[in-house]
C-alpha cells in the first residue's frame, strides 16, 4: 500500500522522534528522522520530502535555517515547526517565513495529526490550482492558433513540447501566416509568461537606429542622446525577445547579436560596463535563411544559435480546411468591434474563400472579412471582393491546392504527387477513406495501406 506522504522529521530528542514516528507511521505516513539541521538539509536535498517537521532549537543551527533553505530548494514543500516553552515568538517568526503551522511540546497526537493533514491538504490544493491555471493558460494561448488541419496540429504539438523550455526558436513562413501569433503563444505557455514579451522588427527600423534600440545607450553616446535609455534586451530580461525578420539584420549587427547570445552579456552604446541578461530569443523570418547563408547575407554561426528549434508555418493555401474556422473567428471579432449584426457567411461566399489562393495568407483573409463586414447591409455575407493574386506572388516550389483543385509543378516526384492527392482527397471527404478510395479509383484496402505508409 502506497504511503500517504513522505515526511522528514528533524529533532534532536530521540524520545520525541520515536513517538512521532509511531504516531505518523500508524496513519500510513513514511517518516525519516534526523537529529541535526545539517543532516536534515542534506537528506532533503538528496531525497526530498512532501512535508518537513522541524524543531526550532537544534544543536548545530536554528530550525529557522532548515525552513529557509528548504523553501529555497523546493518552494512547494510545507514545513511545520515544533516549539518548546517560551519560544512561541520564534514560531510566529517561522510562520512569517513560510511555515504552515507550529505545534508545541510535549507532542499531542491529535494536534500533530491535524497539523500534518491540513498542511498536506493545502499543498495538494496549491498544486491542483497551479495545474488548472497552467491548463487554462495553455488553452487560452492555443486559442490564438486557429485551425484543425494536420499542418496546424503539428505546429501546436511542437509548440506544446518546446514552450516550457528555454531553447531559441526560429519561426519561418510567408508574410501573413501568423509568425508573431506563434511567438506570443510560445511565450504565453512558457515559465517566463509572468515577465515581458518584447518585440522588435529588424526590417522596420533603420540599421543606424536598430543597434541602439536593441542594446540601449548612455547619455551622450551620440548626438541627441540626452538621457540614458535601456534597450530591448534589458526590457526583456527574464522574459522573451521576439526578433521579427531577423534575416534583415546587417552583418555587423548580426556579429554583435551573436556575442550576446554566446555570453549573455552586452554593453549599452557609450558604456564600458557589461550588463548580464537572461532572455529567451524567438526569431522569425519570411525568407529562406539557408539560402541567405549561402548568399553570405546571414551568418551561419548565428543561424545555429537562433535555430535550435525550427517551426515552419504552412501558407493558408496549403490548409484550406482551416479557412471556414478562421473566417468565422474574424467574423465574430469584427462584427462585435464594429457593432454590426453580421452573423454568417452564405455557402456561395464561403466557396469563394475556399477557392482563393490567399497570397497574403491569414492576414489577407482577416482584411477581406473585415472589409466585408464594414460594407455589409444584411446578417449574412453573400459575396466577397477578392483581389486576383499578382504574378509571382504565390510560390510554385511545392504542390499547391486551391479549394477542390491541386496544382502540381513540373519536377515533383510521383511519390509526392500520390501523397498529396490522397491527403487532399481525404480532406475533401472529411477523412472518409472509403469515399476517398472511390473518387481516386482504388480499393479501400489500397488507400488504407498507402495512408498508413505516410
N, C-alpha and C positions, 0 to 999 in steps of 0.2 A: 504493500500500500504506500503510495507516494506521500511524502511529508507535506504538511500544510505550508510550511515556510522554513527557511534556513535562518537561524538566529545565532548571532555571535555575542557571547556574554563576557564582559571584561570587568573583573573584580578580584581583589587580592585576598578576599576572605574565602577560604576553602569551604567552610560550612555553608556559606550563602550560595556558593556556586553549586554545591551538591544538591541543596534544597531546591534552588531554582530550576536546575536541570531536570530533577524528578517531576516537578510540577508541570513543566512545559513538555517534557517527553511523553507524559501520560496523555496529553492533548494532541499528540502526533506532530509536535514541532521537533525539528532536528536542531540540537543545541551543541555549540562548541564553546568551551570555557578556556580563557587565558587569564593571566593574573597581572599583566603589566600593560601600559598604554603602547609601548613599543611592539610587544608581541601581538597585541590586538590589531594594530595598524598593519603590521606585516602580514598577518593572517587575512585581513580584509582585502589588502591589495592583491594578495595571491589568489584567494578563493572566493572573495565576495561574500555577500550576505543580503538577505531581504530586510533584516532588522538588527540593529545593534542596541544592546542594553549595557550601559557602562556606568561604573561608579564615578563620582566626581573626584574622589580622593584616591589616587593610585600612587604606588611607591616611586615610580620614575618620573611621571609628569601628570598634570591635571587631566581629568576626564574631558574637560572642555577642548583639549587638543585633539582627543580622539574624535569628538564631534566635528570640529573644524576640518580636520584632514579627511575624514570620511565623506563629508559633504562636498569637498573639493574633488575627491576621486570619483564619487558617484552621487550626484545631487538627488537622485530618486530614492536613496536609502533613507529609512526612517530611524530615528535614534530616540531611545528612552533613557533618561539619566536616573541613577539611584543616588539619593541624597540622605545623609545622616542628620542627626540632631544639630541644629544651628547652622546648617548650610543651605537653607531654603532660598536665601538670596542668590546663591550660586546657581541653583536650579532655575530661578527666574531668568538669570542671565543666559543660561543654556537654552531656554525657550526662545529668547530673542535671537540667538544664533542659529536657530533652526531645529532644535529638539522638538519632538512631537509632544512629549509629556514627561513628568517625573513621578517617581514613586519613592516613598520614604522607608527607611529601615525602622524596625525589622520588617522583612518582606511579608506581605499579606497575600495569600494565594488568590483570593478574589480580585484584589486590586491589580496584581501582576497580570492575571489572565485578561482582565478587562482592558488594561492599557495596551497589551500586545495585540488583542483582537482589533481594537479601534485604530491603532497605528497601521496595521496591515490592511484594514479596510480603506483607510484614507489613501494608502499607497496604490491599492487596486483601482480606486475611483479616479485618482490622478492619472494613472497610466491609461485607463479607458477614455478619459476626456482627451488626452493627448492623441490617442489613436483615432478617435472620432474627428478631432479637429484636423488632423493630417488627412484623413479620408475626405473630409469636406473641402479642404484646401485643394486636394488633388482633383476632386470632381469639378470645383469651380474653375480651376486652371484649365482642365481639359475641355470645358465648355467652349473655350475660345477656339479650339481646334475642331471646326465643324466638318463632318464628313464620316461616312461609314464605309468608304471604299477600301479595298485591300491596301492600296498605297498609303492612305491616311492612317489606317490601323497599324501599319508597320511603323509609321512616324511616331504615333502615340506610344507604341510599345517601347521604342528606343528611348523616347523622352522619359518615360517612367523608369527605365533602367539607369539612365545616366544623370537625371536631375539631382538625386541625393548625393552625388559625388562632387568633387571639385575639378574634374577634368575640363580642359579647354574644349570648346565646341565650335566647329565651323559649319554654318548653315548655308547651303548653296541652292539656288533656284532662280528662275526667271523673275523679272520685276513683277510685283503684284501677287506673288504666290504666298505671301504671309510670313516672310522670314522674321520680321520683328515680332509678330504674334508668337511664333515658336520660341524666340528668345525670352519673351515675357513669361511664357508658361514654364520654361526651364527654371527661371529664377523663382517663380511662384511656388514651384514644387520642391525647391531646394532648401537646405537648412539655413541659407542666407536670406530667406524671404523677409525676415524682420529688419533687414538693412536695405540700403539703397540699391536700386537698379538704375544705373546711369547710362545714358545713350549719347552717342555722337556719330554723325555721318562724316566719314572720311572723304566723301566726294563733294559734300555741300560746303565745306569750309576751305578757303584758300590755303595753300600749303604754308604760306608765311604766318598764318594765324593758328594752324592746326596744332603745331608744337606747343604753343602757349596754352591752348585750350586743354590739351591732354595733361601737361605737366605743371601748369601754373607758372607764376613768375613773381619775383621780388620787386618791391618798389624801386624804380629807377633802372630796371633791367634793360629797358629800351624807351625810346621816345614815346610818351603817352602813358607809360606805366606809373601812374600817380600813386597807386596803392598796391600792396601785396594781394595776390589772388591765388586761391587754391585751384588746381586743375581737376580734370575729370577723374584721374587716378585717385587723388586724395578723397574726392567726394564719394568714390565707390569703395573705399576701404571697408573690408569685412562684408562687402556686398558683391555685386556683379557689374561688369563694364561691357556694354554692347558696342562693338566697333562695326558699324554698318559700312558696307562697301570697302572693306579693308584693302582690297586689291588696288584701290585708287590711291593709296598712300605712297608718297615718294620714297625712293630707295634710301635716302638719308634718314628719313623718319622711321622707316622700317628697321634700320640698324639700331636706332635708339629704343624702339619698342622691344626689339629682341633682347637688349640688355636688361630692360625692366622685367621681362618675363623670366629671364635666367636668374636674376639676383633678387627680385622682389624689392628693389630699391631704385630710387631715381632722385634727381635734383631739380628743383624749380629753376627756371631761367633766371640767371643772375645770382644764383646761390651756389655755395660750395658744400652745403650740408645735405647729407643723404637722408631721405625720408623712406622709412620702411612701410610697406603696404601689404595687405592681404586681400587680393582681388581675384575673382574668377572672370576669365575672359571668354566672352561669347562673341564670335565674329560672324559676319555674313558677307556674301558676295554673289552677284548675278553673273559674273564672268567665269570662264573656265580657268581656275587658278593654276592647275598643272601646265596649261598652255602658256599662261603668263610667266611661269617659271622658265619654261623652255625659251621664251622670248626675252628673258632677262629683265622682266618687268616686276617680278616678285621674288623675294629671297627664299631659297629652298629651305634654309635652316629655320626661318620664321614660320614657314608653312607647316613644318613638323611640330612646332610649338603650339600653333593655334588649331591644328587639325588632329588633335588626339582622338576626338570623336567627330565623324562626318555625318551630317544629316542632309540628305538630298530631298528637296521638296518637289513633288511632281507638278507640272503645269496643270491647269484646270482642264484642258482638253484631254488629258490622259486620265481623268477621274470624273467624267461627265455624270456618273451616277450620284455625285455629291451636289450637282447644280441645284436640284429642287430643294435640298436642305438649306443650302446657302441662300438661295433666293427667298425662301420663307423666313429665314433669320433676318435678312436685311429688310424684308417687307414689314415685319413686326417692329424692328428697331426704328425705321424711319417714318412709319405711319404714326407711331407714338410721338416721335420727336416733332413731326410737322403737324400733329393734331389732325390727321386726316383719317377718315373711316374707310381705309383700303384694307380689305380682309383676305383677298385671294388673287390667284392668277388663273386665267382661263386656260384650258387644255391646249388650245392652238398657240397661245402665247408661250406656254411652257415648252412646246415643241420648238419654238423659235430659239429659246435659250439653249435647249439641248443640241440643236444643230449648229450653233455658232462656235467658231474655233477658239474664241477667247484669247487673243494675243496679249491682252492686258491682264489676264488671269483673274483672280478673285477681286482685285481692286477694280477692274473694269466691270465685273458683274455688279459690284456694290454701287458703282456710279450709275449703271443702267437702271437698277431698281430704284435708286434714289431719284433719278430724273423722272421715271415713270410715275412715281407717287406724287411728285411735285405737280405734274400736269394732269393727274387723274381726276375724273369727274364722277366715277362710279366706284362701287365697292370692290369690283373685280377688274384687274388689268387685262384688257383684251388684246393688246398689241404692244410690242416693244420697238423702239427705234434703235437698230443695231448698225453700227458702222462697219463697212467691209474692211477686213484687215489690209493694211498696207503691204505692198510687195516686199517679201523678205522679212516680215515681222514675225512669222511663225517658223521656228527651226524645223528643218527637214532631215535631221540627223538620226531620227528614230521613227518608228511606226507611230502614226498619229490616227486618232479616232475622233470623228465629229458626229455626235448623235448616233445614228444607226449605221454609219459607214466607217470604213477603216482605210486609211491611206498608207501604202507600204512603199518606201523608197527603194529604188534600184540598189542592189547590193546586199539587201537583207537576207540572211540565211533562211533556208526553208524551215529549219527547226524553230527559229524565232517567229516566222510567219505563222506556223502552226500554233505555237504557244499563244500568240496574241489573238488569233482568230477564235481559239477555244475560250480564252478569257473574256473577249468582247461578247461572244455569243451567249456565254453563261450569264454575263452581266445583263444583257438584254432580256434573258429568260428568267431573271430573278433567281439564278442559281439552280434552276430545274435542269438537271443533267439529261433526263430522258427527252425533254422538249428540245434542248440544245442539240442532242445527238441526231434527232430527226432533221433539224434545219441543216446541220453540217453533212448529212448523208452518211453517217457512220453508225455502227451499233452502239447501244448504251454501254456495253462492256468495254469497247474500244475507248470511248470517251472517258469512262471512269479510270481506265488504266493510264491514259495519257495525262489526264488531270492530276492523278496521283503522282506521276513522274515529275511534274513541275514542283 
